[in-house]
Amino acid sequence: MPRAIVMRTPGPADVLHLEDVEVGDPGPGQVRIRQTAVGVNFHDIYVRSGLYTTLPLPGIPGVEAAGVVDALGDGVAGLAVGDRVGYITDGYGAYTGARLLDAALAMRLPDSLGDVAAASVLIKGITVEVLLRRVHAVKPGDWILVQAAAGGVGQLLVRWASSIGATVIGTVGSEAKAEIARSAGAAHTILYRDQDVASEVQRITDGRGVDVVYDSVGGDTFDGSLGSLAMLGHLVNFGQSSGPVPPFAVARLSPRSASLTRPMVFHYLADPALRAEMAASLFAALADGTVTAEPARTFPLAEAAAAHAAMESRAVAGAIVLVPDDIDRM
Ligand SMILES: NC(=O)c1ccc[n+]([C@@H]2O[C@H](COP(=O)([O-])OP(=O)(O)OC[C@H]3O[C@@H](n4cnc5c(N)ncnc54)[C@H](OP(=O)(O)O)[C@@H]3O)[C@@H](O)[C@H]2O)c1
C-alpha cells in the first residue's frame, strides 16, 4: 500500500500527515503511476494555508510529479507499462507514492531529463513559456523586471528571458540570491527588502522603466512593480507569495497607459493541443540549453511539512522536490 501526504484541515505546515492510501486499478482512460519525484510549488502553500480552497478536504495536495506507468486502464493508447512520464494537474493528489491519473495528462519524459529534474521544472518551465510567449511576447532588447528572481520560477524566467535577448533586472531577498540571479542571467539585481524597487529600476533604466514586470510576490511588491513600468508597460501579476494584492483602482494604470494581467497556467494547460505544444517547447528549451533544470533541493515525501516550512522561510533558492520512499511497499 503506498503512502501519501493527506491534509484534513487548512493551516500551518504541520497539517500535512503521511498516511497509507488505497490506489487500486486504473479505470477506463486512466493509468496508474508509481511516483518517483513530486514537485513542490508555492500553489501548494496557498492550498495548505487555506488561501485557496480548491482542494476538497480531506485531500492529497500537489499538482505535479514524475514516475513510471505501472498499469493501464481500458482504452488507453499511446502509453505503455514502463514509460517514464510527468504530469501537471489542477485536480491535486500528487503528494503520494502512487496514484491513478487521466492518461491524457501523462507526458512522456525525454531520456535526458531525470525524474527529480522533471518534477522540478514541469510547471515552473511551462509557466515561464506561457509568461514569455503567450501573456507577453518578449522581444530582444526589451527591459524586464522579475520579482523573486532566484526562486524556482524566477531563475527559469531570468534564463529564458535573457536567452531571448531581453535585459533582466531581478529582485531578490539576499545577497546570496542576488549572485544566483546574476548567474542565471540577470544584468542587474535589487535587494527588495532594503531598496526601493521603483526608484532603483528608474535609475538603472535612466528613467525609462521596463516593458514588462513579472511579479509573483504580490502584496508586498505590487506598488513597486507598477512604479517600475515604462510608458505602455505591462504588469503581469502571477502569484502572491507575500500575500494577496489589495483592491486596486484601475485609474492607476492611466498615467502610463499600462496594462495588467493575472494569468493562471492551468487555464493554458486545459487545451490538450496547447498543453502538448507548451511541453514540447519546454523540452526543446531544456535540450538546447536555453533553460536548465538546476539541481533541486529534495526532501523525503514524509517530510513534506519541512519542505513547506523551508519554502515559506525564503531560505531556499530554486526548486524543491519530494521523493517518495515507499516504492517497494506497493
Ligand atoms: N499563475 C500561475 O499560473 C503560476 C504558476 C506557477 C507559479 N506561480 C507563482 O510563482 C511564484 C513562484 O513559485 P515557486 O514555486 O517558484 O516559488 P519560489 O519563487 O521558489 O518561492 C517564493 C519566493 O518568493 C519570495 N518571497 C517574497 N516574499 C515572500 C514571503 N512573504 N514569503 C515567502 N516567500 C516570499 C522568496 O524569495 P526571496 O527570498 O528572494 O524574497 C521566495 O523564495 C509563486 O508566487 C507562485 O504562486 C504562478
Ligand as a Chemical Component Dictionary entry (heavy atoms), coordinates in Angstrom:
data_LIG
# 
_chem_comp.id                   LIG 
_chem_comp.type                 NON-POLYMER 
_chem_comp.pdbx_formal_charge   0 
_chem_comp.three_letter_code    LIG 
# 
loop_
_chem_comp_atom.comp_id 
_chem_comp_atom.atom_id 
_chem_comp_atom.alt_atom_id 
_chem_comp_atom.type_symbol 
_chem_comp_atom.charge 
_chem_comp_atom.model_Cartn_x 
_chem_comp_atom.model_Cartn_y 
_chem_comp_atom.model_Cartn_z 
_chem_comp_atom.pdbx_ordinal 
LIG N1  N1  N 0  -0.068 31.960 -12.030 1  
LIG C1  C1  C 0  0.425  30.777 -12.259 2  
LIG O1  O1  O 0  -0.107 30.020 -13.067 3  
LIG C2  C2  C 0  1.660  30.327 -11.538 4  
LIG C3  C3  C 0  2.310  29.133 -11.897 5  
LIG C4  C4  C 0  3.465  28.776 -11.206 6  
LIG C5  C5  C 0  3.934  29.593 -10.173 7  
LIG N2  N2  N 1  3.250  30.720 -9.849  8  
LIG C6  C6  C 0  3.729  31.616 -8.768  9  
LIG O2  O2  O 0  5.106  31.862 -8.950  10 
LIG C7  C7  C 0  5.680  32.143 -7.686  11 
LIG C8  C8  C 0  6.954  31.356 -7.541  12 
LIG O3  O3  O 0  6.627  29.999 -7.313  13 
LIG P1  P1  P 0  7.744  28.962 -6.910  14 
LIG O4  O4  O 0  7.040  27.695 -6.627  15 
LIG O5  O5  O -1 8.840  29.006 -7.905  16 
LIG O6  O6  O 0  8.252  29.576 -5.507  17 
LIG P2  P2  P 0  9.637  30.341 -5.213  18 
LIG O7  O7  O 0  9.738  31.536 -6.088  19 
LIG O8  O8  O 0  10.746 29.369 -5.273  20 
LIG O9  O9  O 0  9.444  30.793 -3.733  21 
LIG C9  C9  C 0  8.875  32.003 -3.417  22 
LIG C10 C10 C 0  9.923  33.122 -3.268  23 
LIG O10 O10 O 0  9.188  34.330 -3.139  24 
LIG C11 C11 C 0  9.929  35.230 -2.392  25 
LIG N3  N3  N 0  9.091  35.862 -1.359  26 
LIG C12 C12 C 0  8.865  37.185 -1.273  27 
LIG N4  N4  N 0  8.082  37.436 -0.222  28 
LIG C13 C13 C 0  7.827  36.259 0.371   29 
LIG C14 C14 C 0  7.067  35.902 1.525   30 
LIG N5  N5  N 0  6.433  36.820 2.278   31 
LIG N6  N6  N 0  7.004  34.600 1.869   32 
LIG C15 C15 C 0  7.628  33.668 1.133   33 
LIG N7  N7  N 0  8.357  33.947 0.016   34 
LIG C16 C16 C 0  8.447  35.258 -0.343  35 
LIG C17 C17 C 0  11.110 34.488 -1.750  36 
LIG O11 O11 O 0  12.304 34.848 -2.455  37 
LIG P3  P3  P 0  13.269 35.996 -1.813  38 
LIG O12 O12 O 0  13.911 35.394 -0.601  39 
LIG O13 O13 O 0  14.246 36.300 -2.895  40 
LIG O14 O14 O 0  12.392 37.162 -1.467  41 
LIG C18 C18 C 0  10.769 33.032 -2.015  42 
LIG O15 O15 O 0  11.919 32.229 -2.147  43 
LIG C19 C19 C 0  4.600  31.875 -6.630  44 
LIG O16 O16 O 0  4.016  33.108 -6.262  45 
LIG C20 C20 C 0  3.607  31.029 -7.388  46 
LIG O17 O17 O 0  2.310  31.148 -6.889  47 
LIG C21 C21 C 0  2.136  31.083 -10.502 48 
# 
loop_
_chem_comp_bond.comp_id 
_chem_comp_bond.atom_id_1 
_chem_comp_bond.atom_id_2 
_chem_comp_bond.value_order 
_chem_comp_bond.pdbx_ordinal 
LIG N1  C1  SING 1  
LIG C1  O1  DOUB 2  
LIG C1  C2  SING 3  
LIG C2  C3  SING 4  
LIG C2  C21 DOUB 5  
LIG C3  C4  DOUB 6  
LIG C4  C5  SING 7  
LIG C5  N2  DOUB 8  
LIG N2  C6  SING 9  
LIG N2  C21 SING 10 
LIG C6  O2  SING 11 
LIG C6  C20 SING 12 
LIG O2  C7  SING 13 
LIG C7  C8  SING 14 
LIG C7  C19 SING 15 
LIG C8  O3  SING 16 
LIG O3  P1  SING 17 
LIG P1  O4  DOUB 18 
LIG P1  O5  SING 19 
LIG P1  O6  SING 20 
LIG O6  P2  SING 21 
LIG P2  O7  DOUB 22 
LIG P2  O8  SING 23 
LIG P2  O9  SING 24 
LIG O9  C9  SING 25 
LIG C9  C10 SING 26 
LIG C10 O10 SING 27 
LIG C10 C18 SING 28 
LIG O10 C11 SING 29 
LIG C11 N3  SING 30 
LIG C11 C17 SING 31 
LIG N3  C12 SING 32 
LIG N3  C16 SING 33 
LIG C12 N4  DOUB 34 
LIG N4  C13 SING 35 
LIG C13 C14 SING 36 
LIG C13 C16 DOUB 37 
LIG C14 N5  SING 38 
LIG C14 N6  DOUB 39 
LIG N6  C15 SING 40 
LIG C15 N7  DOUB 41 
LIG N7  C16 SING 42 
LIG C17 O11 SING 43 
LIG C17 C18 SING 44 
LIG O11 P3  SING 45 
LIG P3  O12 DOUB 46 
LIG P3  O13 SING 47 
LIG P3  O14 SING 48 
LIG C18 O15 SING 49 
LIG C19 O16 SING 50 
LIG C19 C20 SING 51 
LIG C20 O17 SING 52 
# 
